[in-house]
Amino acid sequence: MEITDIRVFPVDEEKLKAYVTIVFDDCFVVSDIKVINGTSGLFISMPSKRRKNGTFRDIAHPLNSETRRMIEEKVLAKYEEALAAGLPARGRRRPREAAEEQQDRAFRPAAGETAPAAEGLPPAGPRPGVPGA
């Protein structure tokens, strides 16, 4: 298993320094890895979700310390490269949210245009019985 791509998305916060997406063997992606500035320096935090009881649980994580060390070394090296290259820090949005917003913009018609109707569907327009539509 080899990391074939690492994408860094710096953020402008005190402790959270970046979100990272990594690709393994050009066929498996892990998103929302965080680069954190802790008391002992930079470290990575694997993607997690909040449980109903308020605790967090990793969604994806390495099963041994060698793999964790390999991922952390490569991610932090790429983060340092991104800083040296002057990659701008973004706001609090996560990379996935930014990508979804960009995708939404790509499908929205420009001002004055109408969206093309899907084949077999009526053209888009006001819908009866829907306020504000």
Sine and cosine of phi, psi and omega as CSV:
sin_phi,cos_phi,sin_psi,cos_psi,sin_omega,cos_omega
0.00,0.00,0.76,-0.65,-0.06,-1.00
-0.70,-0.71,0.61,-0.79,0.10,-0.99
-0.98,0.19,0.87,-0.50,-0.05,-1.00
-0.97,-0.26,-0.22,0.98,0.05,-1.00
-0.39,-0.92,0.60,-0.80,0.08,-1.00
-0.69,-0.72,0.82,-0.58,0.06,-1.00
-0.89,-0.45,0.79,-0.62,-0.07,-1.00
-0.94,-0.34,0.72,-0.69,0.02,-1.00
-0.82,-0.57,1.00,0.04,-0.03,-1.00
-0.88,0.48,0.55,-0.83,0.10,-1.00
-0.80,-0.60,0.37,-0.93,-0.07,-1.00
-0.98,-0.21,0.99,0.17,0.02,-1.00
-0.67,-0.74,0.27,-0.96,-0.06,-1.00
-0.91,0.41,-0.79,0.61,-0.05,-1.00
-0.98,-0.19,-0.68,0.73,0.03,-1.00
-0.97,0.22,0.86,-0.52,-0.08,-1.00
-0.96,-0.27,-0.46,0.89,-0.01,-1.00
-0.20,-0.98,0.40,-0.92,0.26,-0.97
-0.98,-0.22,0.54,-0.84,-0.05,-1.00
-0.71,-0.70,0.61,-0.79,0.13,-0.99
-0.88,-0.48,0.76,-0.65,0.04,-1.00
-0.86,-0.51,0.50,-0.87,0.02,-1.00
-0.86,-0.52,0.75,-0.66,0.06,-1.00
-0.97,-0.23,0.76,-0.65,0.10,-1.00
0.76,0.65,0.55,0.83,-0.01,-1.00
0.81,0.59,0.40,0.92,-0.05,-1.00
-0.56,-0.83,-0.06,1.00,-0.01,-1.00
-0.61,-0.79,0.80,-0.60,-0.08,-1.00
-0.92,-0.40,0.61,-0.79,0.13,-0.99
-0.82,-0.57,0.88,-0.48,-0.04,-1.00
-0.95,-0.30,0.20,-0.98,0.09,-1.00
0.91,0.42,0.51,0.86,0.20,-0.98
-0.97,0.23,0.67,-0.74,-0.05,-1.00
-0.95,-0.32,0.63,-0.78,0.18,-0.98
-0.99,-0.15,0.86,-0.50,-0.08,-1.00
-0.90,-0.44,0.65,-0.76,0.10,-0.99
-0.99,-0.11,0.98,-0.20,-0.03,-1.00
-0.99,-0.13,-0.09,-1.00,-0.02,-1.00
-0.91,0.41,-0.44,0.90,0.00,-1.00
-0.98,-0.21,0.18,0.98,-0.02,-1.00
0.91,-0.43,-0.25,-0.97,-0.05,-1.00
-0.98,0.22,0.59,-0.80,0.13,-0.99
-0.49,-0.87,0.21,-0.98,0.03,-1.00
-0.96,-0.29,0.48,-0.88,0.07,-1.00
-0.84,-0.55,0.81,-0.58,-0.04,-1.00
-0.95,0.30,0.37,-0.93,-0.02,-1.00
-0.87,0.49,0.65,-0.76,-0.03,-1.00
-0.59,-0.81,0.19,-0.98,0.09,-1.00
-0.71,-0.71,0.46,-0.89,-0.01,-1.00
-0.99,0.14,0.73,-0.69,0.07,-1.00
-1.00,0.06,0.16,-0.99,-0.01,-1.00
-0.87,0.49,-0.51,0.86,-0.03,-1.00
-1.00,0.09,0.09,1.00,0.07,-1.00
1.00,-0.04,-0.16,0.99,0.04,-1.00
-0.99,0.12,0.26,-0.97,0.01,-1.00
-0.94,-0.34,0.52,-0.85,0.05,-1.00
-0.73,-0.68,0.75,-0.67,0.03,-1.00
-0.88,0.48,0.66,-0.75,0.08,-1.00
-1.00,0.07,-0.66,0.75,0.03,-1.00
-0.65,-0.76,0.65,-0.76,0.01,-1.00
-0.33,-0.95,0.43,-0.90,0.05,-1.00
-0.94,0.35,0.50,-0.87,-0.02,-1.00
-1.00,-0.03,-0.18,0.98,0.03,-1.00
-0.59,-0.80,0.27,-0.96,-0.10,-0.99
-0.94,0.35,-0.49,0.87,0.02,-1.00
-0.90,0.43,-0.69,0.73,0.00,-1.00
-0.93,0.38,-0.67,0.75,0.03,-1.00
-0.87,0.50,-0.70,0.71,-0.01,-1.00
-0.89,0.45,-0.68,0.73,0.01,-1.00
-0.88,0.47,-0.72,0.69,0.01,-1.00
-0.90,0.44,-0.73,0.68,-0.05,-1.00
-0.89,0.46,-0.67,0.74,0.00,-1.00
-0.88,0.48,-0.72,0.70,-0.03,-1.00
-0.94,0.35,-0.65,0.76,0.00,-1.00
-0.91,0.41,-0.72,0.69,-0.02,-1.00
-0.92,0.40,-0.58,0.82,0.07,-1.00
-0.90,0.44,-0.68,0.73,0.02,-1.00
-0.92,0.39,-0.60,0.80,0.06,-1.00
-0.88,0.47,-0.71,0.70,0.02,-1.00
-0.89,0.46,-0.63,0.77,0.06,-1.00
-0.88,0.48,-0.68,0.74,-0.01,-1.00
-0.89,0.45,-0.64,0.77,0.04,-1.00
-0.91,0.42,-0.69,0.72,-0.01,-1.00
-0.90,0.45,-0.54,0.84,0.00,-1.00
-0.98,0.18,-0.11,0.99,0.03,-1.00
0.98,0.22,0.46,0.89,0.04,-1.00
-0.86,0.51,0.82,-0.57,-0.09,-1.00
-0.94,0.35,0.60,-0.80,0.08,-1.00
-0.97,0.23,0.60,-0.80,0.02,-1.00
-0.98,-0.19,0.09,-1.00,0.07,-1.00
-0.95,0.31,-0.41,-0.91,-0.09,-1.00
-0.98,0.20,-0.14,0.99,-0.04,-1.00
-0.89,0.45,0.59,-0.81,0.04,-1.00
-0.99,0.10,0.40,-0.92,-0.04,-1.00
-0.84,0.55,-0.62,0.78,-0.01,-1.00
-0.90,0.43,-0.66,0.75,0.03,-1.00
-0.89,0.46,-0.68,0.74,0.02,-1.00
-0.89,0.45,-0.67,0.74,0.00,-1.00
-0.91,0.41,-0.65,0.76,0.03,-1.00
-0.90,0.44,-0.65,0.76,0.02,-1.00
-0.89,0.46,-0.68,0.74,0.01,-1.00
-0.90,0.44,-0.64,0.76,0.01,-1.00
-0.91,0.41,-0.66,0.75,0.04,-1.00
-0.86,0.51,-0.68,0.73,0.01,-1.00
-0.88,0.47,-0.59,0.81,-0.03,-1.00
-0.91,0.41,-0.48,0.88,-0.03,-1.00
-0.99,-0.10,-0.15,0.99,0.04,-1.00
-0.99,0.13,0.69,-0.73,0.05,-1.00
-0.94,0.34,0.49,-0.87,0.06,-1.00
-0.93,0.36,0.28,-0.96,0.00,-1.00
-0.82,0.58,0.75,-0.66,0.04,-1.00
1.00,0.04,-0.19,0.98,0.02,-1.00
-0.99,-0.15,0.32,-0.95,0.12,-0.99
-0.90,-0.43,0.52,-0.85,0.02,-1.00
-0.94,0.33,0.64,-0.76,0.03,-1.00
-0.92,0.39,0.60,-0.80,0.01,-1.00
-0.96,0.26,0.64,-0.77,0.08,-1.00
-0.94,0.34,0.53,-0.85,-0.05,-1.00
-0.85,0.53,0.79,-0.61,0.03,-1.00
1.00,0.07,-0.04,1.00,0.02,-1.00
-0.93,-0.36,0.49,-0.87,0.03,-1.00
-0.92,0.38,0.40,-0.92,0.01,-1.00
-0.87,0.48,0.49,-0.87,0.01,-1.00
-0.93,0.38,0.56,-0.83,0.02,-1.00
0.08,-1.00,-0.14,-0.99,0.01,-1.00
-0.86,0.51,0.64,-0.77,0.01,-1.00
-0.96,-0.28,0.77,-0.64,-0.01,-1.00
-0.89,0.46,0.68,-0.74,0.07,-1.00
0.99,0.13,0.02,1.00,0.01,-1.00
-0.93,-0.37,0.94,-0.33,-0.04,-1.00
-0.88,0.47,0.66,-0.75,0.05,-1.00
0.97,0.23,0.05,1.00,-0.02,-1.00
-1.00,-0.08,0.00,0.00,0.00,0.00
